[in-house]
Amino acid sequence: MGLFGRLRQGRRSGSAQDRQRVREAVERIVNLHPHLRLARRYQSRLEPAVAASLKYVSDIVDSVPAPHQINTAAWSSDPYIHAFFVAPGDIAPALSRSADLRAFIEAHAGLTEAYAVLGMAMAERHRLGVALEGETMRRDVVQETVNFSDHQVRMCGCTEADLRQEIVRRLVDQLGLEGLARIAQDKSRRDVLEQERALLKTRLQLLERQGVGMRSVLGGEAAESQELASLQEQIKENEQNLHSLGIRSEALERELDRLCEVLANPSQHIYVSSKRFRLDRMNVVLPETGTQEGADVTFQIARIPTTPPQMRAFALIRFACADLLPSTNLLDEATRLLR
């Protein structure tokens, strides 16, 4: 049984360690919006939702394949590393550009090997290429390729277990941020509705005064009555929309409810899918039943609930800290790319 399998078993048995993990997650989330501490029974209301999120993201993290050793030699032997990078010389600069990774290694003096999450943009494209069909070389053949770019390393760990636990923490925190984003949307909508209501009431007062002062002179009662009725209907609808958001005294309770709703349904906001390909050495997609030499690979793709949401390919990696380039080498690399 893996690390997170044991943690899930602990959750089912209600272990003290697991309850502590839930409480710690609750406090991290509430620290993002401290006013929630004023809500009734905020901790007991959040704990079941946070426990659901912990179980869900732990299942995801437990299913992620083991880390890939990443270095120039792995580019030739590991089909995943070969697919991620165009050339072996691209690996060290891509890792070394990560400020988070460099800060992590500096904070852990003496660390010889580190673990991290490599995130990338993955694009599937079609191009015209050359292909051998039987004994005939054909040109202008439509080929599908898979390409990776925007390599980023943001999350690190001293061991694989540390890294996986940090991923769980970050994902639960991300769900907390998503809940706060939903709260902010409600507040924004309330502000718009309240401004709209104030404008409508002002307009109604002006029309009513106009009718009192001018009706007997100019007439036009039918037109005014029609506009008054329309405005009154708009005000009624506006009041109903405001009521659906709750009155101000209930706003804090509704905010906590909205946060719990997001945390209790994590699969609606974060999920990982996989895409399987058979690739040649140029990242051209090969037929499953073809005879050309290729490697079967399955890439992990995560949905990140940012604004707007993003889909990013990722893999766990491990590498020797000594492989990172010094800052001066990075400057030389940047100068070369600008030429």
N, C-alpha and C positions, 0 to 999 in steps of 0.2 A: 504494500500500500504506500503511495507517494505521500509527500509532505502535506499537500492540500487535501488528500483523502483522509489523512489523520485529523486534520483540522475540521473537516466536515463531520467526521464521526464524533469529534468533541462537541460540535454544535448540537448534534442530535441528543447527546447525553447531558447537555446543559452544563458543561464543565466550567469551572471558575475561570480558566484561561480564556475560554471562548467568550464568556460574559464580559471579561475585561476588554477583549478586542472590540466588542460591540460598543461598550461604554466609551472607549478611546475614540472610535470612529464618530460617535455622536458628538463628542466634545469638539473634534476637529471641524465637523460640519457647522455646529452652532457658532464656533469662533468666526466663521465666515460672515455671520449675521447675528451679532450678540443680542440684538433686541428680542430674538426668539426665546431667550431665557425668561422673558416676562410672560410668556404664554403658559397657560395652565398645564401642569404635568408634562412639560415639553420633553423630558427625558424618557418617561414611560411611553409616550406616544411615538417617539422617534425610534426607540429600540427595535420593535418588530420590523419596521420598514428597513432600518439599517442592516438588521440580520439577514433579511431577504436579499439585499444588495450584496452583502458579503458572500453569501452562498453562491449567488449567480456569478459574480466576478471570479470567485475562487474556482468554480467549475471551468470557466473560460481559461484562466491561467494554467490550471492543471492540464488542460488539453493541448497547450502550446508545445511543439516539439523541443527537444533538448537544444542547447546553444550550439552554434556552429563555431568551430575554431576559425578565426579570420586572420589571414596573412597572405603574403604573395604566393607562398607555396599552395595554400588552399584554393587559390584561383584556378589552378590546373587540376586539382583533385576533387573539389567539392562543386557539383553542378549548381548549387544554390549561389555560392559566392561568385562563381563564373557568370551566372545570369545577372547578379546584382550590379557588377562592375564591368565596364567596357574593357579595362586593362588592369593588370595586377598593380601597376604604378598608381592607380587611382585610389587604392584602399587606404594607405597611410594618410594622404592629405584629407580624405573625407572624414576619417575619424579625428584627426588632429585639429580640424576646424571647430570641433564642438567645445564651446566654452564650459558647458556643464561637465563634460568628461574630464577636461583638464583640471577644473576646480575639484572634482571628486578625487582624482589621483593625487593632487597636491595635499588634499585633506587627509589622505591615508598614506603617510610616508612609509616606505618599505614594501608597499604592495607590488607584487611582481606580475600578477595577472588579474584582470578585471572582467566583469560581466556587464552587459548592457543590452538595451533594446535598440535595434537599428530600424528606423522608420524611413519609408521611401514613398515617392509618388510612382505608381505603376500605370503605364499606358500601353494599350493594345492598339497597334496600328496596322494598316495594310499598305503594301508597297509593291512595286514591280521589281522582280528579281530574276535570277537564273536558276533553273532547276533541271535535273536529269530525269527524264522519263524513259525508262527502259534503257536503250543505248543512245537516245537522242537528247542533246542538250537544247533546251528550249529557253528562249529569252522572253522578257515581258510577261513572266508568270506572276500572277497576283499571289503574294505571300503575306501571312499574318506574322507580325513580330511582337515581342513583349519587351518593353524597355523600362528601366528604372532610373529615376533622377531625384534630386533634392534629398540626398542622403543626410539624415540627421540622427544624432545620438543625444538623448536628453535624460534618460533614466539609467542609472548605474547601480552596481552592487559588488560587494567584495566576493560573494559566493553566489551560486545559482539560487540557493534558497533565499538569500537576502534580496536578490533581484526580484524573484517572484513575489515575495511578500510586499516589496515596495510597489510593484505593479498593482497588486490588490488595493493597497492604500490609495494610490493615485486614482484608480478607477472609481472607487467609492467617493473620493473627494470630487471627482469630475461629475458624478451624479448629483452630489450636493450643489455644485455650481449650476447644473442644469435646473435643479429645483429653484434656486435663487433667480435664475433667468426667467422662469415662469412667473415668479412673484413680481419681478420688475415689469413684466408685460402687463400684469393686472393693474399695477400702480399707474403705468403709462396710460392704459385705457381709461382708468378712473379719472385721471387728470383731464383727458380729452373730453370725456362725458361731462365733467363738471364745468369746463369752459363752455361747452356747447349749451348746457342748461342755462348758464348765466346769460349767454347771448340771446337765447330764445326768450327768456323772461324779460330781458330789456326790450326786445323787439315787441313783445306782447304789450308791455306797458305803453310803449310809444303808440301802438295802433289803437289801444283803448282810449288814450288821451286824444288822439286824432279824431276818433269817432265822436267823442263827447263835444269837442270844440267845433268841428266842421260839418258834422252830419246834417244838421238842420239847414245849413247854408248851401252845401254842394250836393247833398244826397249821396248816392253810391253805397247805400247800406248793404246791398246784396254782395257786391265785390268785397267789402270789408268783412262781412260775416263769413264769407268763404275763406278769406285769408286767416281770420281769427281761428276758425275751426281747424284749419290745417296746422297752425302754430300750436294750438292746444293739443292736437293729436301728436305732434312731434315731441312736445314737452312730456306728454304721458309716456311715450315710448322711451324717451331719454331717462325718465325716472325709473322705469322698469329695468333698464340696462344697469343703472346705478345700483338698484336694489339687488340685482343678481350678483354684484361684486361684494355686497355686504356693507353695512354701515361702518363708519369709522371705528366705533368701539369694538367691532368684531374683526377688524382688519388683521390684527396680529394672529388671532385664532385661525383665520382663513389662510394666512401665509404659512403657518405651520402645517395645516392640512394639505396645502399644495405641495410643500416640500416632501411630506410623507407619501403623497401620491406618486411622486416621481421615484423616490427611493424604493417603494414597494413594487414598482413595475420597471425594473432596470432594463429588461430586454427591449423595451420600446425606445431606448435611448442609446444603448451601447450593445454592439454585437460583433462577432467575428465570423466571417465566412471564409471559404477556401476556394481556390481555383486551381485545377490540375491541368498541366500541359505536358506535352512531349516536345522538348526543345533540342535543336542542334547547337553547335558551338557558336553560332551567330545569333542566337535567340529567335530563330525562325521556328514557328510552330509546325510540327510534323504531324502527319496523319497517325492515328493510333495503330493502324494496321500496316503502316509502311515498313519498308525494309531499310530505310536510311538510318544511320547511326544517330542516336539521340539519347537524352536522359529524361526520365519521368520525374517531374517536380510538382509539388503542391505548395502554392504560396498562400500565406495567411493575410487576410485583409480585414482591417478593423474600421468600424464606423465611429468617428469621434464627434460627439455632440457639441461642436463649436458653432459659431455663427459666421457663415453658413456651415452646416455639417460637412465633414471631410471623410473621404475613404482613403486609407493609407495602408500600403503593404508593410509588413514588419517581420522581423526575425530576431531571436535571441542570439547573441554572439558572445564569444570570449576571446580575449586577445592579450598579448604580452604588453605591459605598460611601456617597456623599452622601445616598442615599435612606433610610438607616437613621435611625430617630427617636432624638433625644437621650433620656437616661434620664428626664428630667422629663416628657417627653411620654408615655413608657410608663406612668409613675405615674398620669397623668391618664386614660390609656386604661383602666387597671385599675380606677380609681375609677368610671369611667362604666359598665363592665361589671357592677360590684357593685351598682349602683343598681337 
